[in-house]
């Protein structure tokens, strides 16, 4: 009975040590930089006044992002990735009949993603990947526009496609990520255009490059 207990303890210890070694080798971190393309969607509410006022987005905004990430590969071809990044850009808004004004966005973002990578051939130099997850962002830029107020927080659902490129011990991964805004950013504060404006969202498309060493 004692031999069986000792054997069981040794097996459990061996699996525990093996799991620790796999966890250590499967964890990695790196840096990332990207190009950001943002659409500001503004819903216009019906209004029967003769001197009708409304707000509309001028068009997409272009900006850049920079950050660091860490990833844990807990199964072959499946990893969890989180990061901390900063993205900056500005969107123009036409306030009719007043004119054009700009909203500045400087977001600190904390995403959590599941990354599925094709594990078919480990020796292959290229591996396709699929990204699914969500992110929470906070806009630190000051808004000095009295016509319309926006919330600082942004919640997004993300989906992306990428390619992992191997070069000896280095890894390079370009990827496209689309982030769909799920919360209404319109902050009703009895501003001038509040009652002409409904839902406001910020959808983003990112082209970014991740670099790390294994």
C-alpha positions as a Python dict, from the first residue, in 0.01 Angstrom:
ca = {
    (1, 'X'): (0, 0, 0),
    (2, 'X'): (286, 237, 83),
    (3, 'X'): (455, 157, -249),
    (4, 'X'): (135, 240, -439),
    (5, 'X'): (100, 570, -253),
    (6, 'X'): (464, 656, -322),
    (7, 'X'): (427, 568, -691),
    (8, 'X'): (111, 782, -715),
    (9, 'X'): (289, 1074, -551),
    (10, 'X'): (584, 1042, -793),
    (11, 'X'): (351, 1035, -1094),
    (12, 'X'): (164, 1345, -973),
    (13, 'X'): (495, 1522, -908),
    (14, 'X'): (625, 1431, -1255),
    (15, 'X'): (311, 1563, -1424),
    (16, 'X'): (332, 1879, -1213),
    (17, 'X'): (693, 1944, -1310),
    (18, 'X'): (619, 1870, -1675),
    (19, 'X'): (323, 2110, -1670),
    (20, 'X'): (540, 2381, -1514),
    (21, 'X'): (806, 2336, -1782),
    (22, 'X'): (543, 2353, -2058),
    (23, 'X'): (391, 2667, -1906),
    (24, 'X'): (729, 2837, -1886),
    (25, 'X'): (816, 2756, -2245),
    (26, 'X'): (470, 2849, -2373),
    (27, 'X'): (469, 3200, -2225),
    (28, 'X'): (618, 3483, -2430),
    (29, 'X'): (592, 3860, -2465),
    (30, 'X'): (677, 4118, -2726),
    (31, 'X'): (608, 4458, -2880),
    (32, 'X'): (356, 4576, -3139),
    (33, 'X'): (290, 4880, -3355),
    (34, 'X'): (5, 4954, -3591),
    (35, 'X'): (-192, 5179, -3824),
    (36, 'X'): (-545, 5267, -3708),
    (37, 'X'): (-851, 5344, -3923),
    (38, 'X'): (-1155, 5464, -3726),
    (39, 'X'): (-1514, 5535, -3829),
    (40, 'X'): (-1730, 5753, -3606),
    (41, 'X'): (-2093, 5655, -3652),
    (42, 'X'): (-2350, 5919, -3551),
    (43, 'X'): (-2723, 5846, -3557),
    (44, 'X'): (-2944, 6143, -3653),
    (45, 'X'): (-3287, 6158, -3489),
    (46, 'X'): (-3598, 6283, -3675),
    (47, 'X'): (-3659, 6657, -3633),
    (48, 'X'): (-3944, 6863, -3782),
    (49, 'X'): (-3804, 7207, -3705),
    (50, 'X'): (-3755, 7436, -4010),
    (51, 'X'): (-3399, 7532, -3915),
    (52, 'X'): (-3302, 7169, -3867),
    (53, 'X'): (-2977, 7094, -3686),
    (54, 'X'): (-2787, 6767, -3711),
    (55, 'X'): (-2439, 6618, -3670),
    (56, 'X'): (-2260, 6387, -3912),
    (57, 'X'): (-1913, 6238, -3932),
    (58, 'X'): (-1676, 6395, -4183),
    (59, 'X'): (-1519, 6056, -4263),
    (60, 'X'): (-1269, 5803, -4130),
    (61, 'X'): (-981, 5904, -3904),
    (62, 'X'): (-626, 5774, -3942),
    (63, 'X'): (-381, 5724, -3659),
    (64, 'X'): (-120, 5501, -3501),
    (65, 'X'): (-85, 5265, -3204),
    (66, 'X'): (202, 5130, -2996),
    (67, 'X'): (211, 4877, -2714),
    (68, 'X'): (335, 4557, -2553),
    (69, 'X'): (168, 4217, -2527),
    (70, 'X'): (205, 3884, -2352),
    (71, 'X'): (71, 3548, -2462),
    (72, 'X'): (21, 3208, -2306),
    (73, 'X'): (-2, 2907, -2538),
    (74, 'X'): (-191, 2652, -2327),
    (75, 'X'): (-271, 2408, -2609),
    (76, 'X'): (-119, 2336, -2947),
    (77, 'X'): (-253, 2600, -3183),
    (78, 'X'): (-449, 2789, -2915),
    (79, 'X'): (-324, 3082, -2705),
    (80, 'X'): (-458, 3360, -2484),
    (81, 'X'): (-312, 3704, -2551),
    (82, 'X'): (-349, 4028, -2362),
    (83, 'X'): (-181, 4361, -2419),
    (84, 'X'): (-159, 4723, -2316),
    (85, 'X'): (-150, 4975, -2599),
    (86, 'X'): (-208, 5341, -2676),
    (87, 'X'): (-379, 5459, -2998),
    (88, 'X'): (-429, 5818, -3111),
    (89, 'X'): (-636, 5981, -3388),
    (90, 'X'): (-902, 6249, -3441),
    (91, 'X'): (-1241, 6247, -3615),
    (92, 'X'): (-1408, 6546, -3777),
    (93, 'X'): (-1779, 6611, -3719),
    (94, 'X'): (-1997, 6849, -3921),
    (95, 'X'): (-2243, 7027, -3692),
    (96, 'X'): (-2504, 7169, -3931),
    (97, 'X'): (-2535, 7461, -3973),
    (98, 'X'): (-2256, 7557, -3734),
    (99, 'X'): (-1954, 7400, -3906),
    (100, 'X'): (-1674, 7145, -3868),
    (101, 'X'): (-1514, 7051, -3536),
    (102, 'X'): (-1271, 6773, -3436),
    (103, 'X'): (-1282, 6514, -3160),
    (104, 'X'): (-942, 6391, -3037),
    (105, 'X'): (-911, 6030, -2919),
    (106, 'X'): (-608, 5904, -2729),
    (107, 'X'): (-709, 5561, -2604),
    (108, 'X'): (-536, 5335, -2354),
    (109, 'X'): (-665, 4986, -2438),
    (110, 'X'): (-660, 4650, -2262),
    (111, 'X'): (-774, 4367, -2494),
    (112, 'X'): (-811, 3996, -2422),
    (113, 'X'): (-793, 3768, -2725),
    (114, 'X'): (-804, 3399, -2809),
    (115, 'X'): (-561, 3327, -3091),
    (116, 'X'): (-598, 3010, -3300),
    (117, 'X'): (-288, 2928, -3508),
    (118, 'X'): (-268, 2657, -3770),
    (119, 'X'): (-36, 2393, -3614),
    (120, 'X'): (-28, 2159, -3915),
    (121, 'X'): (348, 2190, -3981),
    (122, 'X'): (569, 2320, -3702),
    (123, 'X'): (865, 2358, -3938),
    (124, 'X'): (671, 2572, -4187),
    (125, 'X'): (786, 2937, -4201),
    (126, 'X'): (427, 3070, -4222),
    (127, 'X'): (127, 2994, -4001),
    (128, 'X'): (-215, 3151, -4045),
    (129, 'X'): (-403, 3264, -3734),
    (130, 'X'): (-754, 3369, -3630),
    (131, 'X'): (-817, 3613, -3344),
    (132, 'X'): (-1137, 3647, -3138),
    (133, 'X'): (-1196, 3849, -2823),
    (134, 'X'): (-1285, 4183, -2670),
    (135, 'X'): (-1125, 4503, -2547),
    (136, 'X'): (-1180, 4783, -2300),
    (137, 'X'): (-1050, 5130, -2382),
    (138, 'X'): (-1043, 5470, -2212),
    (139, 'X'): (-1002, 5800, -2395),
    (140, 'X'): (-765, 6033, -2209),
    (141, 'X'): (-789, 6322, -2456),
    (142, 'X'): (-978, 6629, -2338),
    (143, 'X'): (-1298, 6715, -2524),
    (144, 'X'): (-1360, 7088, -2558),
    (145, 'X'): (-1663, 7060, -2785),
    (146, 'X'): (-1984, 7184, -2624),
    (147, 'X'): (-2214, 7072, -2907),
    (148, 'X'): (-2188, 6701, -2822),
    (149, 'X'): (-2027, 6504, -2539),
    (150, 'X'): (-1887, 6152, -2571),
    (151, 'X'): (-1812, 5898, -2302),
    (152, 'X'): (-1448, 5815, -2233),
    (153, 'X'): (-1496, 5438, -2208),
    (154, 'X'): (-1522, 5217, -2514),
    (155, 'X'): (-1605, 4843, -2524),
    (156, 'X'): (-1531, 4651, -2843),
    (157, 'X'): (-1569, 4299, -2981),
    (158, 'X'): (-1268, 4199, -3193),
    (159, 'X'): (-1207, 3961, -3480),
    (160, 'X'): (-885, 3939, -3679),
    (161, 'X'): (-668, 3747, -3924),
    (162, 'X'): (-290, 3723, -3917),
    (163, 'X'): (16, 3537, -4040),
    (164, 'X'): (295, 3422, -3807),
    (165, 'X'): (635, 3437, -3979),
    (166, 'X'): (924, 3237, -3830),
    (167, 'X'): (1288, 3338, -3862),
    (168, 'X'): (1513, 3129, -3634),
    (169, 'X'): (1415, 3228, -3277),
    (170, 'X'): (1229, 3544, -3382),
    (171, 'X'): (860, 3570, -3471),
    (172, 'X'): (689, 3841, -3677),
    (173, 'X'): (311, 3854, -3708),
    (174, 'X'): (126, 4105, -3928),
    (175, 'X'): (-249, 4101, -3864),
    (176, 'X'): (-573, 4281, -3945),
    (177, 'X'): (-809, 4336, -3650),
    (178, 'X'): (-1164, 4474, -3671),
    (179, 'X'): (-1306, 4610, -3345),
    (180, 'X'): (-1683, 4665, -3329),
    (181, 'X'): (-1799, 4918, -3068),
    (182, 'X'): (-2082, 4771, -2858),
    (183, 'X'): (-2154, 5057, -2618),
    (184, 'X'): (-2328, 5385, -2697),
    (185, 'X'): (-2075, 5667, -2658),
    (186, 'X'): (-2332, 5948, -2659),
    (187, 'X'): (-2314, 6119, -2320),
    (188, 'X'): (-2638, 6315, -2277),
    (189, 'X'): (-2555, 6631, -2082),
    (190, 'X'): (-2814, 6869, -2234),
    (191, 'X'): (-2560, 6980, -2494),
    (192, 'X'): (-2669, 7177, -2800),
    (193, 'X'): (-2699, 6875, -3035),
    (194, 'X'): (-2808, 6614, -2778),
    (195, 'X'): (-3173, 6598, -2885),
    (196, 'X'): (-3084, 6568, -3256),
    (197, 'X'): (-2839, 6284, -3198),
    (198, 'X'): (-2901, 5920, -3109),
    (199, 'X'): (-2644, 5645, -3081),
    (200, 'X'): (-2271, 5720, -3135),
    (201, 'X'): (-2014, 5442, -3192),
    (202, 'X'): (-1645, 5413, -3287),
    (203, 'X'): (-1554, 5114, -3508),
    (204, 'X'): (-1186, 5049, -3576),
    (205, 'X'): (-979, 4859, -3829),
    (206, 'X'): (-615, 4803, -3734),
    (207, 'X'): (-318, 4684, -3936),
    (208, 'X'): (-50, 4599, -3683),
    (209, 'X'): (273, 4404, -3654),
    (210, 'X'): (375, 4197, -3350),
    (211, 'X'): (737, 4102, -3281),
    (212, 'X'): (864, 3856, -3018),
    (213, 'X'): (1140, 3606, -2949),
    (214, 'X'): (1097, 3244, -2837),
}
